[in-house]
Structures are given as C-alpha cells and as structure tokens.
C-alpha cells in the first residue's frame, strides 16, 4: 500500500484551509448584507410608528377642536333658550335646554380626552365649573322664577348666566387655540419625520447595496484566484513542469 506523498497531503490541507476561508467569507458577506438591510427595515418601521403617533395626536386634537366648536355653539343655544324663556314663558325652551346640556356634556368629555398639559386642564376645569353653575342657575333659579312670575329675579339671574356663558366661551377659545398650536406642531413633526425617514432609509438601502456589491467583488476574487492558480498548476503539470 502506497502512502500519499507529502505534496498531496500539503495540497489537501491547503484546499481545506482555502475552503474554510471561503466559507467564512461567504457567511460574513451574507451576514453583512442582511444586517444592513435589516437595519434599514427596522429604522423604517420605527419611523412609521413615530409618524403614526404624531398623526394620531393630530387627529385627536382636530377632533377636539370640532367638539369645541360644537360646545361654543351649545353655549350660544343655551343663551337663546334662556332669553326666549324669559320673553315668552314657553316651557318648551326648558326641554330644549336639557337637550343642549346633554350635547354640551358630551362635547366636554371629548375635549377632555385631548387635554395634555396643566394650562389646558385648568381651562377645561374652569369651563366645567362655569357650565355646571350655569345649569344650576337656569334650572334652579331662572325656571322657578319664570314660573312664579318673579321677573326681576329672573332678569338678575339671566345677567349671571350671561357672565357664566362668557366664561365658557372664553375657556373654550383658549383650549381651541392651544389645540390648534399643537395640531400645527404635530403636522410639522410628521412632515419632518417623513422626510428624515425617507432620507435615512434611502441612505441605508444605498449602503446595503454598495456593501453587497463590494462583498460580491471581493468574493469573486476569493473564488477566482484559487481557480486561476489551479488552472495554472494543471497546465504546468500538462507541460511536464514540476509543481
């Protein structure tokens, strides 16, 4: 039995080492490309999440502004029904007032969901207090005075209700102004995040593609150089030249 020559043993060892090196480079190259693309995808998703958060904030405050407008309209309706009750003594306006109160309370709850700082909270608390006081003055003061024909008492309470309605409208205006400012801020933040996400994502994807190209070229050289050496060695053997 013939033992393998030292040259063949050395060639086999060199081949195994080259194969191991090539395998390592392939794994490293693939991992680099995957990490680059993965980082780009993660950044895009994080940016989308932040844009959605800003958009949700914007939509919530836009809705609060709409409810604020309805609230102000309810305040004016309350004033109208109070005046008409004093003039006509028509009990129908009492029931109309109850309907307006329900709509106004619903608006107050929706506006409260958009309140996010102490200044807004203070304005809404004052609005709630003024609205509650107005309802008490109307139902417990003006209505009994009208029914009992105490006109002067009803007129005095009407003056007080006007002051309360002015407070309600002023507080609502402050809240609406604050909400609009935050709507502008949220819109600007969403636009900036969108532009930043687009730029960084494009840069990350470009980097990933560039990395894939560079790695591919290096791998090509790693594969082709040993092949060239093998071909050269084969041709040398064919010519009878020693290795």
C-alpha positions as MATLAB code, in Angstrom:
seq = 'XXXXXXXXXXXXXXXXXXXXXXXXXXXXXXXXXXXXXXXXXXXXXXXXXXXXXXXXXXXXXXXXXXXXXXXXXXXXXXXXXXXXXXXXXXXXXXXXXXXXXXXXXXXXXXXXXXXXXXXXXXXXXXXXXXXXXXXXXXXXXXXXXXXXXXXXXXXXXXXXXXXXXXXXXXXXXXXXXXXXXXXXXXXXXXXXXXXXXXXXXXXXXXXXXXXXXXXXXXXXXXXXXXXXXXXXXXXXXXXXXXX';
ca = [
       0.000    0.000    0.000;
       1.454    3.336   -1.075;
       1.385    6.265    1.323;
       0.199    9.630   -0.022;
       3.039   11.866   -0.999;
       3.845   14.856    1.203;
       2.901   17.108   -1.725;
      -0.618   15.650   -1.893;
      -1.053   15.918    1.872;
       0.030   19.526    1.742;
      -2.259   20.258   -1.209;
      -5.228   18.710    0.612;
      -4.504   20.809    3.706;
      -4.228   23.942    1.634;
      -7.508   23.107   -0.140;
      -9.306   22.566    3.156;
      -7.918   25.825    4.532;
      -8.990   27.694    1.403;
     -12.460   26.127    1.595;
     -12.776   27.096    5.234;
     -11.679   30.651    4.478;
     -14.106   30.898    1.565;
     -16.969   29.575    3.691;
     -16.182   32.116    6.410;
     -16.122   34.950    3.890;
     -19.429   33.840    2.398;
     -21.081   33.774    5.825;
     -19.558   37.133    6.782;
     -20.618   38.734    3.493;
     -24.164   37.404    3.708;
     -24.437   38.498    7.352;
     -23.205   41.987    6.498;
     -25.790   42.428    3.753;
     -28.596   41.034    5.925;
     -27.633   43.308    8.829;
     -27.533   46.358    6.550;
     -30.942   45.634    5.042;
     -32.333   44.679    8.463;
     -31.147   47.961    9.976;
     -32.821   49.883    7.152;
     -36.094   47.993    7.612;
     -36.056   48.477   11.405;
     -35.438   52.183   11.025;
     -38.294   52.482    8.529;
     -40.710   50.726   10.877;
     -39.629   52.868   13.827;
     -40.109   55.997   11.737;
     -43.540   54.827   10.616;
     -44.506   54.207   14.260;
     -43.438   57.728   15.221;
     -45.284   59.220   12.242;
     -48.411   57.293   13.226;
     -48.080   58.615   16.768;
     -47.820   62.198   15.521;
     -50.746   61.630   13.145;
     -52.873   60.177   15.956;
     -52.060   63.199   18.097;
     -53.029   65.484   15.218;
     -56.332   63.700   14.539;
     -57.278   63.636   18.221;
     -56.780   67.376   18.609;
     -58.528   68.169   15.340;
     -61.499   66.218   16.676;
     -61.267   68.127   19.964;
     -61.353   71.431   18.060;
     -64.512   70.296   16.257;
     -66.131   69.358   19.568;
     -65.004   72.717   20.934;
     -66.815   74.488   18.128;
     -69.913   72.442   18.899;
     -69.507   73.295   22.568;
     -69.411   77.007   21.771;
     -72.499   76.573   19.622;
     -74.229   74.856   22.551;
     -73.332   77.836   24.752;
     -74.993   80.189   22.305;
     -78.038   77.896   22.135;
     -78.277   77.977   25.926;
     -78.272   81.759   25.856;
     -81.004   81.792   23.174;
     -83.258   79.372   25.070;
     -82.764   81.337   28.292;
     -83.717   84.609   26.587;
     -86.720   83.064   24.868;
     -87.928   81.563   28.137;
     -87.771   84.979   29.783;
     -89.650   86.601   26.901;
     -92.285   84.003   26.051;
     -92.516   81.911   29.237;
     -92.747   78.918   26.916;
     -91.851   75.727   28.851;
     -90.773   74.148   25.568;
     -87.458   76.004   25.931;
     -86.758   74.175   29.195;
     -86.800   70.822   27.392;
     -84.712   72.289   24.582;
     -82.241   73.448   27.205;
     -81.982   69.910   28.580;
     -81.105   68.590   25.112;
     -78.458   71.285   24.698;
     -76.995   70.382   28.110;
     -76.631   66.738   27.048;
     -74.827   67.716   23.837;
     -72.599   70.097   25.740;
     -71.653   67.465   28.339;
     -70.752   65.052   25.531;
     -68.548   67.730   23.949;
     -66.841   68.402   27.274;
     -65.951   64.697   27.626;
     -64.441   64.540   24.128;
     -62.488   67.743   24.658;
     -61.129   66.380   27.950;
     -59.594   63.401   26.126;
     -57.363   65.781   24.153;
     -56.167   67.802   27.164;
     -52.458   67.172   27.729;
     -50.982   69.904   29.946;
     -51.786   71.854   33.107;
     -52.795   75.021   31.263;
     -55.360   73.182   29.157;
     -56.555   71.234   32.185;
     -57.074   74.446   34.159;
     -59.065   75.998   31.299;
     -61.264   72.910   30.990;
     -61.805   72.708   34.754;
     -62.943   76.343   34.762;
     -65.200   75.643   31.770;
     -66.730   72.644   33.546;
     -67.324   74.680   36.677;
     -68.925   77.538   34.725;
     -71.119   75.116   32.756;
     -72.257   73.374   35.929;
     -73.001   76.707   37.598;
     -74.934   77.868   34.531;
     -77.120   74.746   34.632;
     -77.801   75.265   38.314;
     -78.706   78.935   37.759;
     -81.004   78.075   34.850;
     -82.848   75.055   36.227;
     -82.857   76.001   39.913;
     -83.127   79.780   39.550;
     -84.423   81.136   36.260;
     -87.017   78.443   35.574;
     -88.690   78.682   39.033;
     -88.562   82.494   38.887;
     -90.294   82.492   35.488;
     -92.915   80.031   36.653;
     -93.577   82.127   39.771;
     -93.608   85.349   37.748;
     -90.678   86.851   39.659;
     -89.443   88.772   36.639;
     -86.757   90.841   38.363;
     -85.207   87.771   39.984;
     -85.240   86.028   36.607;
     -83.542   89.040   34.943;
     -80.869   89.213   37.657;
     -80.141   85.501   37.245;
     -80.075   85.962   33.479;
     -77.285   88.542   33.881;
     -75.353   85.999   35.953;
     -75.927   83.302   33.336;
     -74.529   85.646   30.680;
     -71.325   86.030   32.707;
     -71.067   82.252   33.028;
     -71.579   81.743   29.298;
     -68.864   84.329   28.609;
     -66.516   82.286   30.812;
     -67.445   79.097   28.972;
     -66.772   80.642   25.567;
     -63.504   82.257   26.721;
     -62.233   78.969   28.204;
     -63.243   77.126   25.055;
     -61.378   79.675   22.913;
     -58.224   79.174   24.996;
     -58.485   75.412   24.618;
     -59.089   75.644   20.873;
     -56.086   77.948   20.419;
     -53.874   75.546   22.362;
     -55.160   72.572   20.363;
     -54.558   74.362   17.052;
     -50.993   75.193   18.063;
     -50.380   71.532   18.900;
     -52.013   70.465   15.637;
     -49.512   72.636   13.752;
     -46.677   71.171   15.818;
     -47.840   67.580   15.195;
     -48.204   68.272   11.455;
     -44.706   69.711   11.303;
     -43.313   66.777   13.301;
     -44.991   64.258   10.986;
     -43.591   66.020    7.899;
     -40.087   66.199    9.388;
     -40.188   62.548   10.419;
     -41.367   61.547    6.960;
     -38.573   63.485    5.257;
     -35.956   62.205    7.723;
     -37.162   58.601    7.365;
     -37.054   58.837    3.578;
     -33.513   60.254    3.562;
     -32.064   57.851    6.102;
     -33.846   54.846    4.599;
     -32.523   55.721    1.146;
     -29.010   56.128    2.574;
     -29.262   52.825    4.468;
     -30.507   50.963    1.396;
     -27.771   52.541   -0.739;
     -25.203   51.471    1.835;
     -26.622   47.950    1.855;
     -26.488   47.726   -1.941;
     -22.958   49.164   -2.008;
     -21.918   46.671    0.659;
     -23.405   43.808   -1.359;
     -21.514   44.952   -4.479;
     -18.183   45.311   -2.657;
     -18.615   41.987   -0.906;
     -19.578   40.333   -4.187;
     -16.449   41.666   -5.892;
     -14.235   40.502   -3.038;
     -15.894   37.099   -3.044;
     -15.421   36.901   -6.785;
     -11.726   37.476   -6.344;
     -11.578   34.964   -3.492;
     -13.175   32.322   -5.709;
     -11.469   33.145   -8.997;
      -7.899   33.487   -7.696;
      -7.714   29.858   -6.450;
      -9.340   28.688   -9.681;
      -6.744   30.555  -11.704;
      -3.969   29.010   -9.598;
      -5.499   25.558  -10.101;
      -5.705   26.065  -13.865;
      -2.131   27.332  -13.973;
      -0.954   24.321  -11.964;
      -2.852   21.917  -14.210;
      -1.322   23.488  -17.306;
       2.133   23.266  -15.738;
       1.628   19.556  -14.997;
       0.445   19.060  -18.544;
       3.668   20.636  -19.786;
       5.696   18.355  -17.511;
       6.860   21.164  -15.261;
       7.448   20.376  -11.578;
       4.975   21.947   -9.045;
];
